[in-house]
Amino acid sequence: MKQNLKPLTYIAAAIYFLVDAVFMAVARPISRWIGRHLQLKRLRGWIRSLSPYCSLALFSVPVIILEPVKPVAAYLAATGQIVMGAVTFLVGELLKLVLVERLFHLTRDKLMRIPAFAWAYGKYSEVKAWLQATDAWRAIRALSRAARDTLVRARARLVGGFSSLVTSRD
């Protein structure tokens, strides 16, 4: 029985990490924007003043609070509330990743002083590098870039058409 569950466990873990990696691609730019535009100097100073283990405890808070959003979203979807489940999942996951990204950015050096965290982060980085080296990941990234470029061109045409419409009325 254990042998039969092992491949399912690997598949579930791969899907979990893939979803987080995809969401991180969206969360990282949001996190950087927040870092540039929302200063909160006193809060940042307090966070940076924490010891390594206090930093780890603070770093864990968004994960502990927002990780249960996934099963809640799955429950909503399973009970027929597909849109609400999807919105719950998207908002919860993005919020969690943005908070984790900001906290990691502020506490990275202290967190890396904790041997177990540094080891786990090293393993996470290895898995992420392996995932990004796969053909499937490269194909998804290429499709993502193509979609983004298409949206940028469509927006430029729309804005260009709107501005020519406005100038032709004058």
VOSEZA-678652 format. One line per 4 residues: number of its first residue (from 1); their letters; for each residue x, z, y of N, C-alpha, C, O. Coordinates in Angstrom, 2 decimals. Layout:
% VOSEZA-678652
NUM	a	X,Z,Y,X,Z,Y,X,Z,Y,X,Z,Y | ...
***
This chain:
% VOSEZA-678652
1	mkqn	0.82,0.00,-1.20,0.00,0.00,0.00,0.86,0.00,1.26,0.58,-0.72,2.22 | 1.95,0.83,1.26,2.82,0.89,2.41,3.47,-0.46,2.69,3.61,-0.86,3.85 | 3.87,-1.17,1.65,4.50,-2.48,1.80,3.55,-3.48,2.46,3.99,-4.32,3.24 | 2.27,-3.38,2.17,1.29,-4.30,2.75,1.06,-4.03,4.23,0.76,-4.96,4.98
5	lkpl	1.21,-2.79,4.65,0.99,-2.44,6.05,2.20,-2.72,6.94,2.05,-2.85,8.15 | 3.37,-2.81,6.35,4.58,-2.99,7.13,4.55,-4.28,7.98,4.85,-4.21,9.17 | 4.21,-5.44,7.41,4.14,-6.65,8.25,3.10,-6.53,9.36,3.31,-7.01,10.47 | 1.97,-5.88,9.06,0.94,-5.69,10.09,1.46,-4.82,11.22,1.14,-5.05,12.39
9	tyia	2.24,-3.82,10.88,2.82,-2.94,11.89,3.76,-3.72,12.79,3.73,-3.56,14.01 | 4.61,-4.56,12.20,5.53,-5.38,12.99,4.77,-6.35,13.89,5.14,-6.54,15.05 | 3.72,-6.95,13.37,2.93,-7.88,14.17,2.27,-7.15,15.33,2.28,-7.64,16.45 | 1.69,-5.98,15.06,1.05,-5.20,16.12,2.07,-4.79,17.18,1.78,-4.86,18.38
13	aaiy	3.26,-4.36,16.75,4.29,-3.98,17.71,4.74,-5.18,18.54,4.94,-5.05,19.74 | 4.90,-6.33,17.90,5.30,-7.54,18.63,4.26,-7.93,19.66,4.60,-8.28,20.79 | 2.99,-7.86,19.29,1.92,-8.19,20.24,1.92,-7.19,21.40,1.77,-7.58,22.56 | 2.09,-5.92,21.08,2.12,-4.88,22.11,3.24,-5.15,23.11,3.01,-5.13,24.32
17	flvd	4.45,-5.40,22.61,5.59,-5.66,23.50,5.42,-6.97,24.26,5.82,-7.07,25.42 | 4.84,-7.97,23.62,4.61,-9.25,24.28,3.63,-9.09,25.44,3.85,-9.63,26.52 | 2.56,-8.35,25.22,1.59,-8.11,26.29,2.25,-7.38,27.45,2.06,-7.75,28.61 | 3.02,-6.34,27.15,3.72,-5.62,28.22,4.70,-6.52,28.95,4.82,-6.44,30.17
21	avfm	5.42,-7.37,28.23,6.37,-8.28,28.87,5.67,-9.27,29.78,6.15,-9.56,30.88 | 4.55,-9.80,29.34,3.80,-10.75,30.17,3.27,-10.04,31.42,3.37,-10.58,32.52 | 2.72,-8.85,31.24,2.21,-8.12,32.40,3.34,-7.71,33.34,3.15,-7.64,34.55 | 4.51,-7.42,32.79,5.64,-7.04,33.64,6.06,-8.19,34.55,6.54,-7.96,35.66
25	avar	5.88,-9.41,34.08,6.19,-10.57,34.92,5.31,-10.59,36.17,5.72,-11.11,37.20 | 4.12,-10.05,36.07,3.21,-9.95,37.23,3.48,-8.66,38.00,3.45,-8.65,39.23 | 3.72,-7.58,37.28,3.88,-6.27,37.91,5.15,-6.16,38.73,5.15,-5.51,39.78 | 6.23,-6.77,38.29,7.51,-6.63,39.00,7.44,-7.16,40.43,7.89,-6.46,41.34
29	pisr	6.89,-8.36,40.69,6.78,-8.80,42.09,5.87,-7.90,42.92,6.14,-7.67,44.10 | 4.80,-7.38,42.33,3.92,-6.46,43.06,4.69,-5.19,43.41,4.60,-4.69,44.53 | 5.45,-4.69,42.45,6.25,-3.49,42.67,7.28,-3.70,43.76,7.47,-2.82,44.60 | 7.95,-4.83,43.77,8.94,-5.12,44.81,8.28,-5.22,46.18,8.83,-4.76,47.17
33	wigr	7.09,-5.84,46.22,6.37,-5.96,47.48,6.02,-4.57,48.01,6.18,-4.30,49.20 | 5.53,-3.71,47.13,5.19,-2.34,47.53,6.44,-1.62,48.04,6.39,-0.91,49.04 | 7.55,-1.81,47.35,8.81,-1.18,47.77,9.26,-1.63,49.15,9.85,-0.85,49.89 | 9.00,-2.89,49.49,9.39,-3.40,50.81,8.42,-2.99,51.91,8.84,-2.77,53.05
37	hlql	7.14,-2.88,51.60,6.14,-2.69,52.63,5.57,-1.28,52.74,5.02,-0.91,53.78 | 5.68,-0.49,51.71,5.13,0.85,51.72,6.29,1.83,51.58,6.75,2.09,50.47 | 6.76,2.35,52.68,7.99,3.12,52.67,7.86,4.51,52.03,8.61,4.82,51.10 | 6.93,5.33,52.49,6.76,6.69,51.95,8.11,7.39,51.78,8.44,7.84,50.68
41	krlr	8.87,7.48,52.85,10.24,7.99,52.79,10.33,9.40,52.23,11.23,9.70,51.44 | 9.42,10.28,52.64,9.49,11.66,52.14,9.24,11.72,50.64,9.93,12.44,49.92 | 8.25,10.95,50.16,7.97,10.93,48.72,9.14,10.34,47.94,9.53,10.87,46.90 | 9.70,9.25,48.45,10.87,8.65,47.79,12.04,9.61,47.75,12.74,9.72,46.74
45	gwir	12.26,10.32,48.87,13.34,11.31,48.92,13.13,12.43,47.92,14.08,12.87,47.27 | 11.88,12.88,47.79,11.58,13.94,46.82,11.82,13.45,45.40,12.42,14.16,44.58 | 11.36,12.25,45.10,11.54,11.70,43.76,13.02,11.56,43.44,13.45,11.89,42.33 | 13.79,11.08,44.40,15.23,10.90,44.17,15.97,12.23,44.04,17.05,12.29,43.46
49	slsp	15.39,13.30,44.57,16.06,14.61,44.51,15.84,15.32,43.17,16.46,16.34,42.90 | 14.96,14.79,42.33,14.65,15.43,41.06,15.84,15.36,40.09,16.66,14.44,40.15 | 15.90,16.34,39.21,16.92,16.34,38.16,16.57,15.26,37.13,15.45,14.75,37.14 | 17.50,14.90,36.24,17.20,13.86,35.24,15.96,14.16,34.40,15.14,13.26,34.19
53	ycsl	15.81,15.38,33.90,14.67,15.67,33.03,13.36,15.76,33.81,12.30,15.41,33.28 | 13.40,16.22,35.05,12.20,16.19,35.90,11.83,14.74,36.22,10.65,14.39,36.26 | 12.84,13.91,36.43,12.58,12.48,36.65,11.91,11.87,35.43,10.99,11.06,35.56 | 12.37,12.25,34.25,11.76,11.75,33.01,10.30,12.20,32.89,9.43,11.43,32.49
57	alfs	10.06,13.46,33.24,8.68,13.96,33.19,7.79,13.18,34.16,6.68,12.79,33.80 | 8.26,12.94,35.36,7.49,12.18,36.35,7.31,10.74,35.88,6.23,10.17,36.04 | 8.35,10.16,35.32,8.31,8.79,34.80,7.27,8.66,33.69,6.66,7.60,33.52 | 7.07,9.73,32.94,6.13,9.72,31.81,4.66,9.80,32.24,3.78,9.38,31.50
61	vpvi	4.40,10.34,33.42,3.02,10.59,33.84,2.16,9.33,33.84,1.08,9.35,33.25 | 2.59,8.22,34.49,1.72,7.04,34.47,1.49,6.49,33.06,0.41,5.98,32.76 | 2.49,6.61,32.21,2.35,6.11,30.85,1.33,6.97,30.09,0.45,6.44,29.41 | 1.45,8.29,30.22,0.55,9.20,29.51,-0.89,9.04,30.00,-1.83,9.06,29.21
65	ilep	-1.06,8.89,31.30,-2.41,8.79,31.87,-3.02,7.42,31.63,-4.21,7.32,31.32 | -2.22,6.35,31.79,-2.80,5.00,31.77,-2.68,4.27,30.44,-3.33,3.23,30.27 | -1.90,4.75,29.50,-1.81,4.09,28.20,-3.14,4.11,27.44,-3.46,3.14,26.75 | -3.92,5.18,27.53,-5.22,5.18,26.84,-6.22,4.15,27.38,-7.29,3.97,26.81
69	vkpv	-5.88,3.48,28.46,-6.77,2.44,29.00,-6.93,1.30,27.99,-7.99,0.69,27.91 | -5.89,1.02,27.22,-5.97,-0.08,26.24,-7.07,0.16,25.19,-7.90,-0.73,24.99 | -7.10,1.32,24.52,-8.19,1.51,23.57,-9.56,1.58,24.24,-10.56,1.16,23.65 | -9.62,2.10,25.46,-10.90,2.13,26.18,-11.37,0.70,26.44,-12.54,0.38,26.24
73	aayl	-10.45,-0.15,26.88,-10.79,-1.56,27.11,-11.22,-2.24,25.81,-12.16,-3.03,25.81 | -10.54,-1.92,24.72,-10.92,-2.50,23.42,-12.31,-2.02,23.01,-13.10,-2.80,22.47 | -12.61,-0.76,23.26,-13.94,-0.23,22.94,-15.00,-0.95,23.76,-16.04,-1.35,23.23 | -14.75,-1.11,25.05,-15.72,-1.81,25.91,-15.96,-3.23,25.41,-17.10,-3.69,25.33
77	aatg	-14.88,-3.92,25.06,-15.03,-5.29,24.55,-15.77,-5.30,23.23,-16.60,-6.18,22.99 | -15.50,-4.34,22.38,-16.14,-4.29,21.06,-17.63,-3.97,21.16,-18.41,-4.33,20.28 | -18.02,-3.28,22.22,-19.43,-2.95,22.39,-20.17,-3.99,23.22,-21.29,-3.75,23.68 | -19.54,-5.14,23.42,-20.20,-6.24,24.11,-19.95,-6.31,25.60,-20.45,-7.23,26.26
81	qivm	-19.22,-5.39,26.14,-18.92,-5.39,27.57,-17.57,-6.07,27.80,-16.60,-5.44,28.24 | -17.52,-7.35,27.49,-16.26,-8.11,27.49,-15.61,-8.13,28.87,-14.42,-7.84,29.00 | -16.38,-8.46,29.90,-15.81,-8.57,31.25,-15.29,-7.21,31.71,-14.19,-7.11,32.25 | -16.09,-6.17,31.50,-15.65,-4.83,31.90,-14.42,-4.40,31.12,-13.53,-3.76,31.68
85	gavt	-14.36,-4.73,29.85,-13.18,-4.42,29.04,-11.95,-5.15,29.55,-10.87,-4.57,29.64 | -12.12,-6.42,29.88,-10.99,-7.21,30.39,-10.52,-6.68,31.73,-9.31,-6.55,31.97 | -11.45,-6.36,32.62,-11.08,-5.83,33.94,-10.39,-4.47,33.79,-9.38,-4.21,34.44 | -10.92,-3.62,32.93,-10.32,-2.31,32.68,-8.90,-2.47,32.16,-7.98,-1.78,32.62
89	flvg	-8.72,-3.37,31.22,-7.39,-3.61,30.65,-6.43,-4.13,31.72,-5.32,-3.62,31.86 | -6.86,-5.15,32.46,-5.98,-5.75,33.47,-5.58,-4.76,34.56,-4.40,-4.63,34.89 | -6.55,-4.06,35.11,-6.26,-3.10,36.18,-5.40,-1.95,35.67,-4.41,-1.59,36.30 | -5.77,-1.38,34.54,-5.01,-0.27,33.99,-3.58,-0.65,33.64,-2.64,0.09,33.94
93	ellk	-3.42,-1.79,33.02,-2.07,-2.23,32.62,-1.20,-2.55,33.84,-0.04,-2.16,33.90 | -1.76,-3.26,34.80,-0.99,-3.58,36.01,-0.64,-2.32,36.79,0.49,-2.17,37.25 | -1.59,-1.41,36.93,-1.33,-0.16,37.64,-0.22,0.63,36.94,0.70,1.12,37.58 | -0.32,0.74,35.62,0.70,1.47,34.86,2.07,0.84,35.05,3.05,1.53,35.34
97	lvlv	2.14,-0.47,34.89,3.44,-1.13,34.98,4.03,-1.09,36.39,5.24,-0.96,36.55 | 3.19,-1.21,37.40,3.68,-1.13,38.78,4.23,0.27,39.05,5.32,0.42,39.60 | 3.49,1.30,38.66,3.97,2.67,38.87,5.25,2.94,38.08,6.19,3.53,38.61 | 5.29,2.51,36.84,6.48,2.71,36.02,7.67,1.95,36.62,8.78,2.49,36.67
101	erlf	7.46,0.74,37.06,8.54,-0.06,37.67,9.09,0.63,38.92,10.30,0.73,39.08 | 8.19,1.11,39.81,8.64,1.79,41.03,9.39,3.07,40.68,10.46,3.33,41.24 | 8.85,3.86,39.77,9.52,5.11,39.40,10.86,4.84,38.72,11.83,5.55,38.96 | 10.91,3.82,37.88,12.17,3.48,37.22,13.21,3.04,38.25,14.38,3.41,38.16
105	hltr	12.78,2.25,39.22,13.69,1.80,40.27,14.27,3.00,41.03,15.45,3.00,41.38 | 13.45,4.01,41.28,13.90,5.17,42.04,14.73,6.16,41.21,15.56,6.88,41.76 | 14.53,6.19,39.90,15.16,7.24,39.08,16.07,6.69,37.99,16.52,7.46,37.13 | 16.36,5.41,37.99,17.11,4.78,36.90,18.43,5.49,36.61,18.72,5.79,35.45
109	dklm	19.21,5.74,37.64,20.53,6.35,37.41,20.41,7.73,36.75,21.20,8.07,35.87 | 19.43,8.50,37.17,19.26,9.83,36.57,18.73,9.72,35.15,19.16,10.46,34.26 | 17.80,8.80,34.92,17.25,8.63,33.58,18.33,8.20,32.59,18.31,8.60,31.43 | 19.26,7.38,33.04,20.32,6.90,32.15,21.32,8.00,31.79,22.15,7.81,30.90
113	ripa	21.26,9.14,32.48,22.11,10.29,32.12,21.56,11.03,30.91,22.26,11.85,30.32 | 20.31,10.76,30.54,19.71,11.40,29.36,20.04,10.51,28.16,19.56,9.38,28.09 | 20.84,10.99,27.22,21.30,10.13,26.13,20.17,9.45,25.34,20.26,8.26,25.05 | 19.13,10.17,25.02,18.03,9.57,24.24,17.33,8.48,25.04,16.96,7.45,24.48
117	fawa	17.15,8.69,26.34,16.51,7.67,27.17,17.41,6.45,27.28,16.93,5.32,27.17 | 18.70,6.66,27.49,19.63,5.54,27.60,19.65,4.73,26.30,19.69,3.50,26.33 | 19.61,5.41,25.16,19.58,4.73,23.86,18.30,3.91,23.72,18.34,2.74,23.35 | 17.16,4.55,24.02,15.86,3.86,23.90,15.79,2.68,24.86,15.27,1.62,24.50
121	ygky	16.30,2.84,26.07,16.30,1.74,27.03,17.20,0.60,26.55,16.88,-0.57,26.73 | 18.31,0.96,25.93,19.18,-0.07,25.36,18.47,-0.86,24.27,18.57,-2.09,24.22 | 17.76,-0.16,23.39,16.99,-0.85,22.33,15.89,-1.70,22.93,15.67,-2.83,22.49 | 15.19,-1.18,23.93,14.15,-1.95,24.62,14.75,-3.22,25.22,14.16,-4.30,25.11
125	sevk	15.91,-3.10,25.84,16.57,-4.26,26.45,16.96,-5.29,25.40,16.86,-6.49,25.63 | 17.42,-4.81,24.23,17.76,-5.73,23.14,16.53,-6.50,22.65,16.60,-7.71,22.45 | 15.43,-5.79,22.45,14.20,-6.44,21.99,13.70,-7.44,23.04,13.27,-8.54,22.71 | 13.78,-7.04,24.29,13.34,-7.93,25.38,14.22,-9.18,25.43,13.71,-10.29,25.59
129	awlq	15.52,-9.01,25.30,16.43,-10.16,25.31,16.15,-11.07,24.12,16.15,-12.30,24.26 | 15.90,-10.48,22.94,15.58,-11.28,21.76,14.28,-12.05,21.97,14.21,-13.24,21.67 | 13.27,-11.38,22.50,11.99,-12.01,22.75,12.12,-13.17,23.73,11.54,-14.23,23.53 | 12.89,-12.96,24.78,13.06,-14.00,25.79,13.90,-15.16,25.28,13.87,-16.25,25.87
133	atda	14.64,-14.97,24.22,15.45,-16.04,23.65,14.66,-16.90,22.66,15.15,-17.95,22.23 | 13.46,-16.49,22.30,12.68,-17.24,21.33,12.11,-18.52,21.95,11.89,-18.59,23.16 | 11.87,-19.50,21.11,11.28,-20.75,21.57,9.87,-20.53,22.13,9.48,-21.16,23.10 | 9.14,-19.62,21.51,7.77,-19.34,21.97,7.78,-18.79,23.39,6.97,-19.19,24.22
137	wrai	8.71,-17.88,23.67,8.80,-17.30,25.02,9.17,-18.38,26.03,8.59,-18.44,27.11 | 10.12,-19.22,25.68,10.53,-20.29,26.61,9.39,-21.26,26.87,9.23,-21.75,27.98 | 8.61,-21.54,25.84,7.46,-22.44,26.01,6.42,-21.81,26.93,5.86,-22.48,27.80 | 6.16,-20.53,26.75,5.21,-19.83,27.61,5.71,-19.80,29.04,4.93,-20.02,29.98
141	rals	6.98,-19.54,29.23,7.56,-19.53,30.59,7.46,-20.91,31.23,7.16,-21.02,32.42 | 7.72,-21.96,30.46,7.62,-23.32,31.01,6.18,-23.64,31.41,5.94,-24.22,32.47 | 5.23,-23.25,30.56,3.81,-23.45,30.91,3.43,-22.64,32.14,2.67,-23.11,32.98 | 3.94,-21.45,32.23,3.65,-20.58,33.38,4.20,-21.20,34.67,3.52,-21.22,35.69
145	raar	5.43,-21.69,34.61,6.02,-22.33,35.80,5.25,-23.58,36.18,5.01,-23.83,37.36 | 4.85,-24.38,35.19,4.08,-25.59,35.47,2.73,-25.25,36.11,2.30,-25.91,37.05 | 2.08,-24.22,35.60,0.80,-23.80,36.18,0.99,-23.30,37.61,0.20,-23.63,38.50 | 2.03,-22.51,37.83,2.31,-22.00,39.18,2.61,-23.15,40.13,2.11,-23.18,41.26
149	dtlv	3.43,-24.11,39.69,3.74,-25.26,40.54,2.49,-26.07,40.86,2.33,-26.55,41.99 | 1.61,-26.23,39.88,0.36,-26.96,40.11,-0.50,-26.23,41.14,-1.08,-26.86,42.02 | -0.58,-24.91,41.03,-1.35,-24.14,42.00,-0.74,-24.22,43.40,-1.48,-24.33,44.39 | 0.57,-24.18,43.49,1.24,-24.29,44.80,0.95,-25.65,45.43,0.66,-25.74,46.62
153	rara	1.04,-26.72,44.62,0.76,-28.07,45.15,-0.70,-28.20,45.57,-1.00,-28.78,46.61 | -1.61,-27.66,44.76,-3.04,-27.73,45.10,-3.32,-26.96,46.37,-4.10,-27.41,47.21 | -2.71,-25.82,46.52,-2.89,-25.02,47.74,-2.35,-25.77,48.95,-2.97,-25.79,50.00 | -1.19,-26.40,48.79,-0.60,-27.16,49.91,-1.51,-28.32,50.30,-1.69,-28.58,51.49
157	rlvg	-2.07,-29.01,49.30,-3.00,-30.11,49.61,-4.24,-29.59,50.32,-4.74,-30.20,51.27 | -4.75,-28.45,49.84,-5.95,-27.87,50.43,-5.68,-27.45,51.87,-6.47,-27.75,52.76 | -4.58,-26.76,52.10,-4.23,-26.32,53.45,-3.93,-27.53,54.34,-4.34,-27.57,55.50 | -3.21,-28.51,53.78,-2.91,-29.73,54.55,-4.17,-30.48,54.91,-4.31,-30.96,56.03
161	gfss	-5.10,-30.60,53.98,-6.36,-31.28,54.24,-7.19,-30.53,55.26,-7.85,-31.14,56.10 | -7.18,-29.20,55.18,-7.94,-28.38,56.13,-7.35,-28.50,57.52,-8.10,-28.61,58.49 | -6.02,-28.47,57.64,-5.41,-28.56,58.97,-5.60,-29.93,59.57,-5.77,-30.03,60.79 | -5.58,-30.99,58.77,-5.84,-32.34,59.32,-7.29,-32.47,59.74,-7.59,-33.17,60.71
165	lvts	-8.19,-31.81,59.04,-9.60,-31.81,59.40,-9.79,-31.10,60.75,-10.55,-31.58,61.60 | -9.12,-29.98,60.95,-9.23,-29.23,62.17,-8.63,-30.01,63.34,-9.21,-30.04,64.42 | -7.46,-30.64,63.13,-6.84,-31.38,64.22,-7.60,-32.67,64.53,-7.55,-33.13,65.67 | -8.29,-33.26,63.58,-9.05,-34.48,63.86,-10.30,-34.17,64.68,-10.81,-35.06,65.36
169	rd	-10.80,-32.95,64.64,-11.97,-32.58,65.43,-11.60,-32.34,66.88,-12.45,-32.47,67.76 | -10.34,-31.99,67.14,-9.92,-31.67,68.51,-9.75,-32.88,69.32,-9.39,-32.79,70.50
***
